[in-house]
Amino acid sequence: MPLTKEQEELYKKTMDEAKAQFENIDAEMEQEIQKTREILANLQASKKHFQQIYQATANLLGVEVELNNDDQGASLGNESDEDKAEKKQA
């Protein structure tokens, strides 16, 4: 059963709209990923600053503290190769 001209136009219009939405999703996803990266960078910087405050305060009080290995890094597993090499040499 062939499509009528009206049905064909409706399906073509629907297909064009779906294609446009599909293509826009990639751009929207990239924007959301960028926002998330910025949020993570801000959180990592805050974590580093609070770690420094914590450590400095402990030093002033003469209290020895051990931070977990996860807490000692300024980033979440995003160490550069140079940072890793420096740790190995130390």
N, C-alpha and C positions, 0 to 999 in steps of 0.2 A: 504494500500500500504506500504509494508515494506521498510525500508531504505536500501540503497546499502551500501556496506562495506566502500566505500569512504565517504559517507554522515555520517555514524555512527562514523568514525574516526574524521571527521571534527567537529561534535557536541561534542564528548568526549573532543577533544582538546579545543574547545571553553568553555566547562563547566569547565575544569581544570584551564584555564586562568582566568575565571570569579571568581572562588573560591579563587585563589591566590590573586587577586586584592581585593576581599572582605575582606580577612584576613589581608591584609596589611593596609587597611583603619583604622582599630582600632588603630594600632600603630601610624600611622600618626596623627590621631585625638588626641591621648594622648600627642604627641609632641607639637602640636599646643596649646592644653590646658595648658601645662606647660609653654610655652612661654608667653601666655596671663597672667598667674598667676604671672610670674616674672615682666612683664610690670606693672601690677596693683600694685604689692608690691613696685616697684620703684616710681610709681606715688603717692602712699599713703605716702611714706617716704618724698618725695618732698613736698607734701601738708603740712605735719606736720612741716617740717622745715620752710617753708614760713609762716605758721601760727605763729610759734614762733617768727620769725623776725618781722612780722607785729605787734604782741602783744607787743613785747619788744620795738619797735620803738614808738608805741602809748603811752606806759608807760613813756618813756623818754620825750616825748612831752607833757605829762600830758593830753592826749586826752583819753577820755573814749570811748571804742568801744565795740559793742556787735556783736558777731559772731553768725550766725545761728547755731542751734543745729547740723545740718549736718556738719558745718565747725569746730565745736569744737572737733569732734572725729578724731583720727589719722587714723582710718580706715573706710571703707565704710560698716558700719553695722556689722563689724567683732569683736565687743567687746567681750572680754572673760567674763565668768561668774563672775570672780573676779572683773573685772572693773565695771560691772553692780552692784554688791553687794556693792562696795565702794561708788558708786554714791548714792545708796539708803540710806546708813548710814550717808552720809554727810548732 
